Amino acid sequence: MRDLIIKKEILRREFIIWMVLFALSFVLNLFAIIKYNSNWMELITQIHIVLFISLFLYAFSAIVRILYSGLRNLYRSFKKPAE
């Protein structure tokens, strides 16, 4: 059985995408705390919810990127070659 090798650049890109989505989730949590005048301790106590939301957003973005790539490849396969 062959090993699956993931390049360092791909791992770095995916980690950066997830970190951006984690930061977005964290900012959304911060916004909710400010808007609803909640206790600032929720910034720490709700970190598991922030993590879950960031993973959900990452999965959603992965699905969108896969669909985009598939549709782009499908379009390229039906495109007539230049004569």
TORKOL-4160 file (C-alpha; in steps of 0.2 Angstrom, whole numbers, padded with zeros to 4 digits, m for minus):
83
<pt num="1" X="0000" Y="0000" Z="0000"/>
<pt num="2" X="0007" Y="0017" Z="m0005"/>
<pt num="3" X="0009" Y="0031" Z="0008"/>
<pt num="4" X="0000" Y="0047" Z="0006"/>
<pt num="5" X="0012" Y="0062" Z="0006"/>
<pt num="6" X="0005" Y="0079" Z="0009"/>
<pt num="7" X="0017" Y="0093" Z="0005"/>
<pt num="8" X="0022" Y="0106" Z="0017"/>
<pt num="9" X="0015" Y="0120" Z="0007"/>
<pt num="10" X="m0002" Y="0112" Z="0007"/>
<pt num="11" X="m0002" Y="0109" Z="0026"/>
<pt num="12" X="0004" Y="0127" Z="0029"/>
<pt num="13" X="m0010" Y="0134" Z="0018"/>
<pt num="14" X="m0023" Y="0124" Z="0026"/>
<pt num="15" X="m0017" Y="0128" Z="0043"/>
<pt num="16" X="m0017" Y="0147" Z="0039"/>
<pt num="17" X="m0035" Y="0145" Z="0032"/>
<pt num="18" X="m0041" Y="0137" Z="0048"/>
<pt num="19" X="m0032" Y="0150" Z="0059"/>
<pt num="20" X="m0041" Y="0164" Z="0049"/>
<pt num="21" X="m0057" Y="0155" Z="0052"/>
<pt num="22" X="m0053" Y="0153" Z="0070"/>
<pt num="23" X="m0049" Y="0171" Z="0072"/>
<pt num="24" X="m0066" Y="0176" Z="0063"/>
<pt num="25" X="m0075" Y="0165" Z="0075"/>
<pt num="26" X="m0066" Y="0173" Z="0090"/>
<pt num="27" X="m0071" Y="0190" Z="0083"/>
<pt num="28" X="m0089" Y="0185" Z="0082"/>
<pt num="29" X="m0088" Y="0179" Z="0100"/>
<pt num="30" X="m0081" Y="0195" Z="0105"/>
<pt num="31" X="m0094" Y="0205" Z="0095"/>
<pt num="32" X="m0108" Y="0195" Z="0104"/>
<pt num="33" X="m0100" Y="0198" Z="0121"/>
<pt num="34" X="m0100" Y="0217" Z="0118"/>
<pt num="35" X="m0117" Y="0217" Z="0110"/>
<pt num="36" X="m0126" Y="0208" Z="0123"/>
<pt num="37" X="m0116" Y="0216" Z="0137"/>
<pt num="38" X="m0110" Y="0199" Z="0144"/>
<pt num="39" X="m0097" Y="0194" Z="0156"/>
<pt num="40" X="m0079" Y="0194" Z="0148"/>
<pt num="41" X="m0076" Y="0178" Z="0156"/>
<pt num="42" X="m0086" Y="0170" Z="0142"/>
<pt num="43" X="m0071" Y="0174" Z="0131"/>
<pt num="44" X="m0062" Y="0159" Z="0139"/>
<pt num="45" X="m0077" Y="0149" Z="0144"/>
<pt num="46" X="m0084" Y="0148" Z="0127"/>
<pt num="47" X="m0068" Y="0144" Z="0118"/>
<pt num="48" X="m0075" Y="0126" Z="0114"/>
<pt num="49" X="m0089" Y="0134" Z="0105"/>
<pt num="50" X="m0077" Y="0145" Z="0095"/>
<pt num="51" X="m0067" Y="0130" Z="0091"/>
<pt num="52" X="m0082" Y="0121" Z="0085"/>
<pt num="53" X="m0088" Y="0135" Z="0074"/>
<pt num="54" X="m0071" Y="0137" Z="0066"/>
<pt num="55" X="m0071" Y="0119" Z="0062"/>
<pt num="56" X="m0088" Y="0120" Z="0055"/>
<pt num="57" X="m0083" Y="0135" Z="0044"/>
<pt num="58" X="m0067" Y="0126" Z="0039"/>
<pt num="59" X="m0077" Y="0111" Z="0033"/>
<pt num="60" X="m0089" Y="0122" Z="0024"/>
<pt num="61" X="m0075" Y="0131" Z="0015"/>
<pt num="62" X="m0067" Y="0114" Z="0010"/>
<pt num="63" X="m0084" Y="0109" Z="0002"/>
<pt num="64" X="m0085" Y="0126" Z="m0007"/>
<pt num="65" X="m0067" Y="0124" Z="m0013"/>
<pt num="66" X="m0069" Y="0106" Z="m0019"/>
<pt num="67" X="m0085" Y="0111" Z="m0028"/>
<pt num="68" X="m0076" Y="0126" Z="m0036"/>
<pt num="69" X="m0062" Y="0115" Z="m0041"/>
<pt num="70" X="m0073" Y="0101" Z="m0048"/>
<pt num="71" X="m0083" Y="0114" Z="m0058"/>
<pt num="72" X="m0068" Y="0123" Z="m0065"/>
<pt num="73" X="m0060" Y="0106" Z="m0071"/>
<pt num="74" X="m0077" Y="0101" Z="m0078"/>
<pt num="75" X="m0078" Y="0117" Z="m0088"/>
<pt num="76" X="m0060" Y="0115" Z="m0094"/>
<pt num="77" X="m0063" Y="0098" Z="m0100"/>
<pt num="78" X="m0078" Y="0104" Z="m0111"/>
<pt num="79" X="m0069" Y="0119" Z="m0117"/>
<pt num="80" X="m0063" Y="0117" Z="m0135"/>
<pt num="81" X="m0044" Y="0117" Z="m0138"/>
<pt num="82" X="m0037" Y="0132" Z="m0147"/>
<pt num="83" X="m0035" Y="0128" Z="m0166"/>
